[in-house]
């Protein structure tokens, strides 16, 4: 498993739009991370609050299936609400 801060040049073209969407929505106050597991078969994006160390994890590739759509407004709202809450647990969408 490899975790790294989001850098566009390190993300597959098919997944880049979701990472860009997260960066545009959240990078002013939060960090956007990339997690790669099992030689790239599993890829997730995470929005991390540096102060609370709480993250919201968005699975993007699971085996042969990749997310092909941007996040919906309700998913963005759910991410924002979780990061602003007093929760000490991570959330996986």
NORMOQUI-V718595 format. One line per field, one symbol per residue. psi: psi as a letter, one per 40 degrees, with the letter a starting at -180 (. if undefined). A space follows every 50 residues. Layout:
psi=???
This chain:
psi=hhhiihhdeehiddeddddddddddeedeiihihhhiffedhhiihhhhd defhihhhhdhhbehiheiiiidddddddddddeieieiihh.
